[in-house]
């Protein structure tokens, strides 16, 4: 079977291409820009495009399926040629579903926590030597790639994104999967460029809940009022399973889960991650894993890549970086680090990088999201604003949005880096949060300087 990936360079797209190559399919692809690690991975597999760009000649009648990435626009020359030839065109979620119809599908949805919950479930199933497929947005320790799509695995775990599937498939990705076991971790407005009305955003989670297979399970966080409101509207045959933050305590900077008969030490921190843990536990139990085995396995889970990743530490300072960028993620991450190290001051740095976060009309959603930080800093790049064709924002706009008069705002990475280096780091932690890279700031160099 021959498959062609239009916009092959994305994190999921290139991983799916690698998985299909491993299955013996003939795989080709195209893109206008491909960066590492995708570039190196595709080159190693022998499927890196010889020339960057999209070309009509790439599309021929002998192609069995086109997989269309979100990066490709609706006027893409290869997409147009495929439509003219009447070729079968899938978004990657549609293609994943077509290849997992006979599997038990566990789909993790929510405005925050998706990657971590998905990774937790994968970690536990791997610990139990279960055969399973997966689609997750971040690479996990012990897994060669973030997509596996085999013929024989009886289970697939999927991170279910609410963003649109492709330029011609306008439904959210998670509506393609039709889960047997569904999870909703939380609902907080995001992606305002495609869901400018809040209720339209919330509605997607109701549609997701209603897409659960007959007599499936809906696992949800009962501490999230919006999730509860959505779940109450679901009228299908799904079994509803609520979860909440479990009892825990912190001893010598280590979090312990408190069970009836013992305390379980964890390698993760924060109330939000403990909620994620309970979501994963319920999903694993529904998939046939014993609770005792789950708690044994989860002790060695160190977190998903870019989710509260430890950059470095010494006796007086710990430095974390995190993917947090939306208001709910920001608040949860700041709270997690502050609670874990309550005796230390916290310097929290957040980059406005996404379309939503850089939109002046959305900034008020960040109100009090960094309230627990002792020193709160926001960075943004005017060049990124221009690239996204958004109106300029001012320091006052950001301070008002975050509802914090002493918020420090930088639009220069040099000034931000100099400020961080100038701090006294005795009994003080640093938390860097962004879905970008702080305009290429040297995080490793900063860490080395602070810790030495």
C-alpha positions as CSV (number, residue, x, y, z in Angstrom):
1,X,0.0,0.0,0.0
2,X,1.3,3.4,-0.9
3,X,0.6,6.4,1.4
4,X,1.6,10.0,0.8
5,X,1.8,12.5,3.7
6,X,1.1,16.2,2.9
7,X,2.9,18.2,5.6
8,X,4.8,15.3,6.9
9,X,7.0,17.3,9.3
10,X,4.6,17.6,12.2
11,X,5.2,15.8,15.5
12,X,2.4,13.3,15.0
13,X,2.5,13.3,11.2
14,X,6.1,12.2,10.9
15,X,5.7,9.7,13.7
16,X,2.7,8.2,12.0
17,X,4.7,8.0,8.7
18,X,7.5,6.2,10.6
19,X,4.9,3.7,12.0
20,X,3.5,3.0,8.6
21,X,7.0,2.5,7.2
22,X,7.6,0.0,9.9
23,X,4.4,-1.9,8.8
24,X,5.9,-2.3,5.4
25,X,3.9,0.4,3.6
26,X,5.4,2.5,0.8
27,X,5.6,6.0,2.4
28,X,6.4,9.3,0.8
29,X,5.8,12.8,2.0
30,X,6.3,16.5,1.5
31,X,6.6,19.7,3.5
32,X,8.0,23.3,3.1
33,X,9.9,23.2,6.4
34,X,11.0,20.2,8.5
35,X,12.9,20.6,11.8
36,X,14.6,18.2,14.2
37,X,13.8,15.7,15.6
38,X,11.4,15.1,12.7
39,X,14.0,15.8,10.1
40,X,16.6,13.4,11.5
41,X,14.0,10.7,12.2
42,X,12.6,10.8,8.6
43,X,16.1,10.8,7.1
44,X,17.1,7.8,9.2
45,X,14.0,6.0,7.9
46,X,14.8,6.9,4.3
47,X,11.6,9.0,3.8
48,X,12.8,12.5,4.2
49,X,11.7,14.5,1.1
50,X,14.6,15.1,-1.3
51,X,13.4,18.7,-1.8
52,X,11.5,21.0,0.5
53,X,8.2,22.3,-0.8
54,X,4.9,21.0,-2.3
55,X,4.8,19.7,-5.9
56,X,2.0,18.6,-8.0
57,X,4.2,15.8,-9.5
58,X,4.2,14.1,-6.1
59,X,0.6,13.1,-6.5
60,X,-0.2,10.2,-8.8
61,X,-3.1,7.8,-9.4
62,X,-1.3,4.9,-7.7
63,X,-1.4,6.5,-4.3
64,X,-3.8,4.5,-2.0
65,X,-4.2,7.2,0.6
66,X,-3.3,10.8,1.3
67,X,-2.8,11.8,4.9
68,X,-3.3,15.6,5.2
69,X,-1.6,17.5,8.0
70,X,-3.0,20.6,9.7
71,X,0.0,22.6,8.4
72,X,-1.2,22.2,4.8
73,X,-3.7,24.9,3.6
74,X,-6.8,24.2,1.6
75,X,-5.2,25.7,-1.5
76,X,-2.2,23.4,-1.2
77,X,-1.1,22.3,-4.7
78,X,-0.8,18.6,-3.7
79,X,-4.1,18.6,-2.0
80,X,-5.8,20.1,-5.1
81,X,-4.2,17.5,-7.3
82,X,-5.4,14.7,-5.0
83,X,-8.9,16.0,-5.1
84,X,-8.8,16.2,-8.9
85,X,-7.7,12.6,-9.1
86,X,-10.4,11.5,-6.6
87,X,-7.8,10.0,-4.2
88,X,-8.9,9.0,-0.6
89,X,-7.9,11.9,1.7
90,X,-7.7,11.4,5.4
91,X,-6.8,13.7,8.3
92,X,-4.4,11.8,10.6
93,X,-7.2,11.2,13.3
94,X,-9.4,9.7,10.6
95,X,-6.6,7.4,9.5
96,X,-5.8,6.4,13.1
97,X,-9.4,5.4,13.6
98,X,-9.6,3.5,10.3
99,X,-6.6,1.4,11.6
100,X,-7.9,0.9,15.1
101,X,-11.6,0.0,14.6
102,X,-11.1,-3.4,16.1
103,X,-9.0,-2.2,19.1
104,X,-10.1,-1.0,22.6
105,X,-9.7,2.7,22.2
106,X,-8.8,4.8,25.2
107,X,-9.0,8.5,24.3
108,X,-7.8,11.3,26.7
109,X,-9.4,14.7,26.2
110,X,-9.3,17.9,28.1
111,X,-7.9,21.5,27.9
112,X,-5.0,20.4,30.2
113,X,-3.4,17.2,31.3
114,X,-4.0,15.2,28.2
115,X,-0.4,14.3,27.4
116,X,0.5,13.5,31.0
117,X,-2.6,11.2,31.5
118,X,-1.9,9.5,28.2
119,X,1.7,9.0,29.1
120,X,0.8,7.6,32.5
121,X,-1.5,5.0,31.0
122,X,1.2,4.0,28.5
123,X,3.8,3.8,31.3
124,X,1.6,1.4,33.4
125,X,0.6,-0.8,30.4
126,X,4.3,-1.0,29.5
127,X,5.2,-1.9,33.1
128,X,2.6,-4.7,32.8
129,X,4.1,-6.0,29.5
130,X,0.8,-5.3,27.6
131,X,0.8,-5.0,23.9
132,X,-0.7,-1.7,22.8
133,X,-0.7,1.1,20.3
134,X,-0.6,4.8,21.0
135,X,-0.8,8.3,19.7
136,X,0.6,10.9,22.1
137,X,1.8,14.5,21.6
138,X,5.1,14.2,23.5
139,X,7.8,11.5,23.5
140,X,7.9,9.3,26.6
141,X,11.0,7.7,28.2
142,X,11.2,4.1,27.1
143,X,9.3,4.6,23.8
144,X,11.1,5.1,20.5
145,X,8.5,7.4,19.0
146,X,5.2,9.0,20.0
147,X,3.0,7.0,17.6
148,X,2.6,3.2,17.2
149,X,0.0,1.8,14.9
150,X,0.3,-2.0,14.6
151,X,-1.9,-4.8,13.3
152,X,-2.0,-7.0,16.4
153,X,-2.1,-4.8,19.5
154,X,-5.6,-5.1,21.1
155,X,-5.5,-1.7,22.8
156,X,-4.7,1.9,21.6
157,X,-4.3,4.9,23.8
158,X,-4.8,8.2,22.1
159,X,-4.3,11.8,23.2
160,X,-7.5,13.4,21.9
161,X,-6.9,17.0,20.8
162,X,-9.9,19.4,20.4
163,X,-8.2,21.4,17.6
164,X,-9.4,21.1,14.0
165,X,-8.2,18.0,12.1
166,X,-7.1,19.6,8.8
167,X,-7.8,22.4,6.3
168,X,-10.7,20.4,4.8
169,X,-11.7,18.4,7.9
170,X,-13.2,21.0,10.2
171,X,-14.1,18.8,13.1
172,X,-11.9,18.5,16.2
173,X,-9.5,15.7,16.1
174,X,-11.0,13.8,19.0
175,X,-14.4,13.4,17.3
176,X,-12.8,10.9,14.9
177,X,-11.8,8.4,17.5
178,X,-15.1,7.0,18.9
179,X,-13.6,5.9,22.3
180,X,-14.6,2.8,24.3
181,X,-13.0,4.5,27.3
182,X,-13.0,8.4,27.3
183,X,-11.4,10.8,29.8
184,X,-12.2,14.5,30.2
185,X,-9.6,16.1,32.5
186,X,-10.8,19.7,32.4
187,X,-12.4,22.4,30.3
188,X,-10.9,25.9,30.0
189,X,-11.3,28.1,27.0
190,X,-8.5,27.8,24.4
191,X,-8.0,28.0,20.6
192,X,-10.0,31.2,20.2
193,X,-8.9,31.5,16.6
194,X,-11.2,28.5,15.8
195,X,-13.6,28.8,18.7
196,X,-14.1,32.5,19.3
197,X,-17.3,31.8,21.3
198,X,-16.7,30.1,24.6
199,X,-19.9,27.9,24.4
200,X,-18.8,26.6,21.0
201,X,-15.6,25.5,22.5
202,X,-17.4,23.7,25.4
203,X,-19.8,22.1,22.9
204,X,-17.0,20.1,21.4
205,X,-16.5,18.2,24.6
206,X,-20.2,17.3,24.7
207,X,-19.9,16.0,21.2
208,X,-16.9,14.0,22.2
209,X,-18.8,12.5,25.1
210,X,-21.7,11.6,22.9
211,X,-19.3,9.9,20.5
212,X,-18.4,7.2,23.0
213,X,-19.2,3.7,21.8
214,X,-22.3,2.0,23.3
215,X,-21.8,0.9,26.9
216,X,-18.4,2.6,27.0
217,X,-16.9,4.5,30.0
218,X,-16.7,8.3,30.6
219,X,-14.1,9.1,33.2
220,X,-14.2,12.8,34.3
221,X,-12.8,15.2,36.9
222,X,-15.6,16.1,39.3
223,X,-13.6,19.1,40.7
224,X,-14.0,20.9,37.3
225,X,-17.4,22.6,37.2
226,X,-17.5,22.9,33.4
227,X,-16.7,19.2,33.0
228,X,-19.5,18.3,35.4
229,X,-21.9,20.6,33.4
230,X,-21.0,18.8,30.2
231,X,-21.2,15.3,31.7
232,X,-24.6,16.0,33.1
233,X,-25.9,16.7,29.6
234,X,-24.6,13.4,28.2
235,X,-27.6,11.0,27.7
236,X,-25.9,8.0,26.0
237,X,-25.2,4.6,27.6
238,X,-21.7,5.5,28.8
239,X,-20.9,4.5,32.4
240,X,-19.9,7.7,34.2
241,X,-16.9,7.5,36.5
242,X,-15.9,10.5,38.5
243,X,-12.4,11.1,40.0
244,X,-10.9,13.8,42.2
245,X,-7.6,14.8,43.9
246,X,-6.5,11.9,46.2
247,X,-5.1,12.4,49.7
248,X,-1.4,13.1,49.6
249,X,1.4,14.7,51.6
250,X,4.8,16.1,50.9
251,X,7.8,14.9,52.9
252,X,11.3,16.2,52.2
253,X,10.2,17.5,48.8
254,X,8.7,14.1,47.8
255,X,5.0,13.6,47.2
256,X,3.3,10.6,48.7
257,X,-0.1,9.2,47.7
258,X,-2.0,8.2,50.9
259,X,-3.8,4.9,50.5
260,X,-5.7,3.0,53.2
261,X,-2.8,0.7,54.1
262,X,0.3,2.6,53.0
263,X,1.9,5.6,51.4
264,X,3.1,5.5,47.8
265,X,6.1,7.7,46.9
266,X,5.8,9.4,43.5
267,X,8.3,11.0,41.1
268,X,5.8,13.7,40.0
269,X,4.6,16.7,41.9
270,X,1.5,18.9,42.2
271,X,-2.2,18.6,42.8
272,X,-2.9,18.7,39.1
273,X,-0.7,15.7,38.4
274,X,-2.4,13.8,41.2
275,X,-5.7,14.4,39.5
276,X,-4.1,13.2,36.3
277,X,-2.9,10.1,38.1
278,X,-6.5,9.2,39.2
279,X,-7.8,9.6,35.7
280,X,-5.1,7.2,34.5
281,X,-5.8,4.8,37.3
282,X,-9.5,4.6,36.4
283,X,-8.7,4.1,32.7
284,X,-6.3,1.3,33.5
285,X,-8.8,-0.4,35.8
286,X,-11.4,-0.3,33.0
287,X,-8.8,-1.8,30.7
288,X,-8.2,-4.7,33.1
289,X,-5.2,-3.6,35.3
290,X,-5.4,-4.3,39.0
291,X,-5.3,-1.2,41.3
292,X,-2.4,-2.6,43.3
293,X,-0.4,-3.2,40.2
294,X,-1.2,0.4,39.0
295,X,0.1,1.9,42.1
296,X,3.3,-0.2,41.9
297,X,3.8,0.9,38.3
298,X,3.1,4.6,38.7
299,X,5.9,5.1,41.3
300,X,8.5,5.0,38.5
301,X,6.6,7.5,36.2
302,X,8.8,10.5,35.8
303,X,6.5,12.6,33.7
304,X,6.0,13.3,30.0
305,X,8.6,15.3,28.0
306,X,8.2,19.1,28.5
307,X,5.8,18.6,31.3
308,X,7.5,19.9,34.5
309,X,10.8,18.7,33.2
310,X,13.7,19.1,35.6
311,X,16.4,21.2,34.0
312,X,18.7,21.1,37.0
313,X,19.0,21.4,40.8
314,X,21.3,21.9,43.8
315,X,20.6,22.1,47.5
316,X,19.1,25.6,47.3
317,X,17.5,25.8,43.8
318,X,15.5,23.7,41.4
319,X,14.9,24.7,37.8
320,X,11.9,23.4,35.8
321,X,10.6,24.0,32.3
322,X,7.1,23.2,31.3
323,X,4.8,23.4,28.2
324,X,2.2,25.4,30.2
325,X,0.8,28.2,28.1
326,X,-3.0,28.4,28.7
327,X,-4.4,30.0,31.8
328,X,-5.5,26.8,33.5
329,X,-2.1,25.1,32.7
330,X,-0.2,28.1,34.0
331,X,-2.1,28.2,37.3
332,X,-1.8,24.5,37.9
333,X,2.0,24.4,37.2
334,X,2.8,27.5,39.3
335,X,0.8,26.0,42.1
336,X,2.5,22.6,41.8
337,X,6.0,24.0,42.2
338,X,5.1,26.4,44.9
339,X,3.3,23.8,47.0
340,X,6.1,21.3,46.6
341,X,8.8,23.7,47.8
342,X,6.7,25.9,50.1
343,X,9.8,27.2,52.0
344,X,11.4,28.6,48.8
345,X,10.6,31.7,46.8
346,X,9.4,31.0,43.2
347,X,10.4,32.9,40.1
348,X,7.9,32.0,37.4
349,X,8.5,33.0,33.8
350,X,5.8,32.6,31.1
351,X,6.1,33.2,27.4
352,X,3.0,34.4,25.5
353,X,3.4,32.4,22.3
354,X,0.1,30.9,21.1
355,X,-2.5,32.7,19.0
356,X,-4.8,32.8,22.0
357,X,-2.3,34.0,24.5
358,X,-1.1,36.9,22.3
359,X,-4.6,38.1,21.6
360,X,-5.4,41.3,23.5
361,X,-9.1,40.2,24.0
362,X,-8.0,36.9,25.6
363,X,-5.4,38.3,28.1
364,X,-8.0,38.7,30.8
365,X,-8.4,34.9,31.0
366,X,-5.0,34.9,32.7
367,X,-6.3,36.8,35.7
368,X,-4.5,35.6,38.9
369,X,-3.0,32.6,37.0
370,X,0.5,33.5,38.4
371,X,-0.7,34.7,41.8
372,X,1.3,32.1,43.8
373,X,4.6,33.1,42.2
374,X,6.8,35.4,44.3
375,X,8.3,37.0,41.2
376,X,6.1,36.7,38.1
377,X,7.5,37.5,34.7
378,X,5.9,37.5,31.2
379,X,7.9,37.5,28.0
380,X,6.6,38.0,24.5
381,X,8.2,38.5,21.1
382,X,7.0,41.4,18.9
383,X,8.2,39.4,15.9
384,X,5.9,36.5,16.8
385,X,3.0,38.9,17.0
386,X,3.8,40.2,13.6
387,X,4.2,36.7,12.2
388,X,0.8,35.7,13.5
389,X,-0.7,39.0,12.1
390,X,-2.0,40.0,15.5
391,X,-2.4,43.6,16.9
392,X,0.4,44.8,19.1
393,X,0.0,44.5,22.9
394,X,1.5,46.7,25.5
395,X,3.0,46.0,28.9
396,X,0.0,47.6,30.6
397,X,-2.4,45.3,28.5
398,X,-0.5,42.3,29.9
399,X,-0.4,43.5,33.5
400,X,-4.1,44.3,33.4
401,X,-4.9,40.9,31.9
402,X,-2.9,39.0,34.6
403,X,-4.3,41.3,37.2
404,X,-0.9,41.9,38.8
405,X,0.6,45.4,39.1
406,X,4.1,44.1,39.9
407,X,4.2,41.8,37.0
408,X,7.5,42.1,35.1
409,X,7.2,42.2,31.4
410,X,10.0,41.7,28.8
411,X,9.9,41.7,25.0
412,X,13.7,41.2,24.7
413,X,15.2,37.8,25.4
414,X,18.6,39.5,26.3
415,X,16.9,41.6,29.0
416,X,15.0,38.6,30.3
417,X,18.2,36.5,30.4
418,X,20.1,39.3,32.2
419,X,17.4,39.7,34.8
420,X,17.3,36.0,35.5
421,X,21.1,35.8,35.8
422,X,21.2,38.8,38.2
423,X,18.9,37.2,40.8
424,X,20.1,35.8,44.1
425,X,19.2,32.1,43.8
426,X,19.6,31.1,47.4
427,X,16.4,29.2,48.5
428,X,14.7,30.3,45.3
429,X,13.3,28.1,42.4
430,X,12.9,29.0,38.7
431,X,10.0,27.8,36.6
432,X,10.0,28.5,32.8
433,X,6.7,28.0,31.0
434,X,6.1,28.1,27.2
435,X,5.0,26.3,24.2
436,X,7.8,28.1,22.3
437,X,11.4,28.6,23.2
438,X,11.7,32.1,24.6
439,X,13.0,33.4,21.3
440,X,15.9,30.9,21.4
441,X,17.0,31.8,24.9
442,X,19.9,29.6,26.2
443,X,18.1,27.8,29.0
444,X,20.9,25.3,29.6
445,X,23.4,28.1,29.9
446,X,21.2,30.0,32.3
447,X,20.7,26.9,34.4
448,X,24.4,26.1,34.6
449,X,25.1,29.7,35.6
450,X,22.4,29.7,38.4
451,X,23.4,26.3,39.8
452,X,27.1,27.0,39.9
